[in-house]
Every structure is written in C-alpha cells, then in structure tokens.
Amino acid sequence: MTLPPTISTERLTLRPFEMRDLDGYLAYYTGGRTDGVGGPLSRQNAVNRFFAMAGQWALRGYGRYAISLSDTAIGHTGVLHSDPADPAELTWTLWTDAQEGQGYATEAAQAVLSEWTGPALIARIAPDNAASIRVAERIGMRFDSEATPRGCAPSMHTYRAETGAERPGT
C-alpha cells in the first residue's frame, strides 16, 4: 500500500503538509464547515489532528496531502487509516466555501485514487452532504447500503471505490 510523496494534476499539487498550512487548517476545523466530520473542534484538538494527519505518513508510508493551488493549501485529500481495525478511507475536504464548485475536490480525490496501490477504499459521507456524494460518484465510488456503520459516526453512509481490475482503464 503506497502513495507517491507528491502528486501533480492539471491545476493542483498534492503535497506533504507544511507548517504554513496550519492557519488555514485551523480556520477550517474550528469553524462551522466541519459539522459532518466531528467539528468544530477546539484549537488544541484541531492542532492535534493536523499533526496526526502529517504523522500517518511516517507510520504507514501513505496518508493525506495538502491540496495546493498556486502554492497555497486549500484543503486536504488522501487516505485516512489510523485504526488498523477500520478499512482505509479516501477523504477530501476543501477548507473554504470559495473553493467549492470548481472541481478541485474531484480532481484531487481522483488523483489519489488513481495512484493508490492498496485495497479498495471507502468514503464515509454524511447523507446530507450532496457535494461530497457528487465527488464520490464522479470518481466511480458507489453507495454501499449493506455497510456496517462506524461506531463513532453511525449516520454516515459508506461509498466504495472499485478495485484495480474493476477500475476503468486498468
């Protein structure tokens, strides 16, 4: 299970987190955009999540990237897999409303999915998060009505990515 350290797309660079990304991440995670992902959080809890996100790379050799547009982080995407008992999850988040509706989340998530060499990924999405559901569907993920809900987020719906041989073009 691997991902390259950096991925470039037509408009974006998916890169490791840097300290200069912390302020944007904190503004996001302490604000109102995080209802569906366990927030808003206190500043300290958001700082801890930021460092945990960066640290997963050291422990697993894959993780989540800063989505960089013109050298500024606008969100994050990648593979979340903190608990070995849980399946690996493809995640994507834009940190401000200003970045929505431009295809950045879809472009970033598709780039990660295209590079991923591990088992099939899932995405857990709040049922009222129409934008994330559209991203999941655009990159070929399908709703799994039989999935067991995650204990800490029982209302989330699970979407599954197609695996290697099932993916178009593989």
N, C-alpha and C positions, 0 to 999 in steps of 0.2 A: 504494500500500500504506500504509494508515494505521490507527491506533487512536486513540480519544479519550484524553486525558491521565488521565482518571478514569472508572471505570465503577461504578455502584451496582447492586446486586441487592437482593433482599428482605432478606438478612441481612448482606451483605458490602459492603465498599468496596474496589475495586481501585484502588490509588493509587500515585504515584511513591514510590520508596524514600526514606527519611529516615535520618539518622544514628542515630536512636533504634532503628532496626530491626537495626542491625549486631550487637548482642549476641545476639539470637535467631537470626540467620543463622549466626553463628559457632558457637553451641552446636549447631546442626543440622549444619553442614558439617564440623566437627571431631569429630563423634560417629559412632556406629555406624549411623545410618539412611541413610547415603549410599553403601553398597556398590554399588548399581546405577547410580550417577551419578558414578563416579570418585573417591569419597572412601573413608574420611575423608581430609581434607586438613590440612596444617599450617595454623596460624593465618594466616601470611602469605599462603599460596595462597588461603585462603578469603576474606581481606580483598580480595585482588586480584580474585577472581571477583565479589564484591559490587559493587565499583566498576565492573567491566566491565559487569555487568548494568545498572547505572544509566546508564552511558555509552552503551549502544547507542541509547537514545532520542535523544541528541544527534546521533548519526551517521546513523541511519536514519529517525527520526521515529516509530518504534514499538519495542516491546521487551517487557519483563516488568514486572509490577506486584507490589507487596506486597499480599498478601491480608490485609485488615484486618477484624477482628471486634471491635466495641466499641472502636475506636481503637487496637487492638494488632495488630501483624503476627503472623500465624500460619503464613505460608508465602508462596509466590510462584507466579505463573502468568503466561502471556503468550507472546509469540512470540520465540523464540531464532533469530537469523540472523546469526551472527558471521562465518562464512566464505561469501563470495558463491558459491563452488562447490557449497555444500550447499543443499538445499531449506530453506525456513523451517519451523521446528518449533514446534508448540504444546507447551508444558510446563506442568506443575503439580506442586507439592510442598507438603506440609504438614510443618512443622518438628518437630512432636512427635506421639507416639502418642496423646496426649489429644485431639487434634483429629480423628482418624480415625473413620470410621463415621457421620459426621453429615451427609454430603453436601456439605461445603464445597468439596472439590476439584472435584466435578462441577459445582456451581453456578458456581464461578469460571471453570473451563475453558469451560463453555457460554457464559458471558457474553462471554469473549474471542472465541470462535468466531463468535458472533452479530454482533459489531462489526467483525470483520476484513474488509477490502476488498481483500486481495491474493490471490495464487494459492492453490490448495488447500494446506492444511497437512498435515504428517505429525507423528507422535509416535513416538519410539523408546522401547521399553519392554522391560525385562528379561523373559524368558519366565516367570520365576517370580514376577513382581510382579502377583499376582492383583488387588490393589486398583486399581492403575493401569490394568490391562486392563479392569476393570469401568467405570472412568471413561471410557475411550476408547469403549467400546461404548455406554454411556449417552448420550454426546453425538453418536453417529452415525458414529464412526470405524470403519473396517473393516480387519482384518488383511490385509496385502499379502504373500503368500508369494513373490512374484516380485521384491521389492525387493532392491536391492544393499545388502549390509551396509556400515555405516560402518567405515572402516579402523581407527579407534581403539576401536570398540566392536562387533566382529563378531558377538557373541552376541545383540545387541539385535534385537527384532522391530520391524517398521515397521507402523504403522497409518496409514491415510489418511482425511482428512476429505472429506466430499462438498463439491463446489464450489458456488458460488452457485445456478445453475439447478437443481442436483440436491438442494439442501437443502430439507427440508420447510418450507413456508410462504414460499418465495421465488419 
